[in-house]
Amino acid sequence: MEVEVKADIAKSASRRLAMLDENVKNEALKNMADELIKSKDRILKANEKDILAAENKGVKESLIDRLRLNEKRIEGMANGLLEISALPDPVGAIEEMWKRPNGLQIGKMRCPIGVIGIIYESRPNVTADAAGLCLKSGNAVILKGGSDALNSNIAIVEAIAKAAEVSGVPKGAIQIIENTDREEVNRMMKLNGKIDLLIPRGGANLIQNVIKNSTVPVIETGVGNCHVFVDSYADLEMALKIIVNAKTQRPGVCNAIEKVLIHRDIREKFLPIMVEKLTSLGVEIRGCELTRSICPDVKEANEDDWRTEYLDLILAVKIVEDVDSAIEHINKYSSGHSESIVTENYTNAMKFIKSIDSAAVYVNASTRFTDGGEFGFGAEIGISTQKMHARGPMGLKELTTYKYVILGNGQIRE
Amino acid sequence: MEVEVKADIAKSASRRLAMLDENVKNEALKNMADELIKSKDRILKANEKDILAAENKGVKESLIDRLRLNEKRIEGMANGLLEISALPDPVGAIEEMWKRPNGLQIGKMRCPIGVIGIIYESRPNVTADAAGLCLKSGNAVILKGGSDALNSNIAIVEAIAKAAEVSGVPKGAIQIIENTDREEVNRMMKLNGKIDLLIPRGGANLIQNVIKNSTVPVIETGVGNCHVFVDSYADLEMALKIIVNAKTQRPGVCNAIEKVLIHRDIREKFLPIMVEKLTSLGVEIRGCELTRSICPDVKEANEDDWRTEYLDLILAVKIVEDVDSAIEHINKYSSGHSESIVTENYTNAMKFIKSIDSAAVYVNASTRFTDGGEFGFGAEIGISTQKMHARGPMGLKELTTYKYVILGNGQIRE
């Protein structure tokens, strides 16, 4: 019953957290950063255990790299906490206030959500990061990391939870589930009323598993099958620059593009230049029939390609009739993350903005900007690709909800 | 496979609905209102069938009354649609826009959620009401009403869906599930990706069933175990007026109060007056031990009472130590709907506002104002008692989400 017990403790901590002074939270975050650095030997020793176990299990090197901590990565976590302490606290702000004819003043006040569960995979840095963001936004957090990283995560939580408590944060504000039994996480996903929100962070399988099994509200994050549409009115030099940036600057992240759609009127002019440039940068191109009739060396794209997030130097290309077919294709195949149109035509730009059903819709810019830092939020807990509560990069404000505050002087309803 | 088929049609309709001109939506709502009036004989005949079947099943009179339509109620539905047509359309509004150092303009644009499922009980007026609100906010709706009202609901949907279509609304924007098999609604609750949001409307059992079984995002509505706390600094005359209003003006609704908490310092002075007044108005009082030591005729309140939404002329009363114990009691037992403090003390008022974890927190006013109309939203689809996405009265804006719109001139990420 570990999750049930910890959720009860978290719920009661969350009541006090909601009232906590901003200075106490900021001081706690600084002390947590200090304590991470002080505890680095202990954390690295715990991490070594995890690495060894993973190696013995034959886990592949790229995953072991995600799991691995070193001094620099621990410093990175500590700096992350310091950055969070410097961000403005959204809790308690009244965003709008209006007066009703009967004299009631009605306002919307930002407040914490309550208890947030984070279900994640092998990167231990998520532990400190998520704990810091939840604390600053006044939420209690229950961390359920991957079993591969359990020793590392426990060591990190020991350090930061202790530092938080010493700084005046209620006990139980930061907790970790240590039981690796799958049943524990299954029950966690049904704790409506005790856990207010679950945020899964990790691969598509993890996220889909949480969405399909949780009755606690979930925020879906991360998967990015992003598109650039090059309109017939595009500045082609700009289009090429944006595509190269969005595909190759960091191909393994969710806001990198996976697809380019090209208006048929410019296919002869633009396609060969783009294919040559991307190929020279090591990108494998897969194309529709029309693409391959112009660039015969391009591999064939199949139906699966249109849905796939490669997270790699692969790009699928399709020639489309016009902006309407581009919009239709994107709304059919996109994961709802980020899409960009390159055009100098005002009407097409507006149509694209209005019709595309994704979290971030760009005109004449790289999709790589869909990021809490780049949007000016300072830090993010993830990028929501669903539509309820929050969409796109989720910063501190998206970790809060609101309540109506109504100030009267004796009003009753007639 | 009725829900799957209808959800696919709704999804495709929702794409076109998102783009629909505001005037087309308003015209459609007016035509829907007209068509309801024109179809009233057909609707009343269908309703008669439902009433007869319910009577034969021995359904109790109060439920049959909810089910019953007459000319006035049909006119009421039609007027509701006209009122919705007169409200401002939230879709397409850019609420904030900011500039980043690289010149990117980032804004948040309101857009429809997509496909909304409404699961409700026997009141057929919900059918027209929910369809109107979803249409105006650009969402496709799938209605799943109670089987008792099926003939009435089908007749209403026939009228309004036809009128909408003739007015230029895409086919499939308003659909009703006709299959009364429980499996149909069970599958509806798992249609992630096809249905974007479920809103259950009805009794606590219906709502809890949807929350516990749905993996589609749900908005929990309705249950109101609301409190008034009378502080030692209260204007006692005002307190009495507010309590009488909040308890007796309409006891069967969710924003009526079910509990009064009284600061111990004023118990001797306030309690007897309040008990006398409420008793004279036909309210049954149940009290804590201290309450009963002052007013011995008051019945005993047990643990269950503190959690119960009576929806009736019953009130439970508790004497508390101070504002902190009032807050603790409310946060423990409340359903998170509406709570009010009566006080002239500024610090206590601010503490109450900041600490109470409910959708609407009042100072010196009746809780009966928690209502879309009273808040100035014009109409509401329900009152959310959960914390994700929307809290409190949900109007047209709460039936939308947002997307980020990013306007650039060739920005790429370095």
Interface residues (C-beta under 8 A of the other chain):
Chain A: R15 A18 M19 G92 W98 R100 L104 I106 M109 C111 I113 G114 K190 N192 D196 L197 I211 K212 N213 S214 T215 P217 V218 D235 M238 K241 I242 V244 N245 A246 Q249 N331 I353 K354 S355 I356 D357 S358 A359 A360 V361 Y362 V363 N364 A365 S366 R368 F369 T370 E374 F375 G376 Q386 K387 M388 H389 R391 G392 T401 Y402 K403 Y404 V405 I406 L407 G408 N409 G410 Q411 I412 R413
Chain B: R15 A18 M19 G92 W98 R100 L104 I106 M109 C111 I113 G114 K190 N192 D196 L197 I211 K212 N213 S214 T215 P217 V218 D235 M238 K241 I242 V244 N245 A246 Q249 N331 I353 K354 S355 I356 D357 S358 A359 A360 V361 Y362 V363 N364 A365 S366 R368 F369 T370 E374 F375 G376 Q386 K387 M388 H389 R391 G392 T401 Y402 K403 Y404 V405 I406 L407 G408 N409 G410 Q411 I412 R413
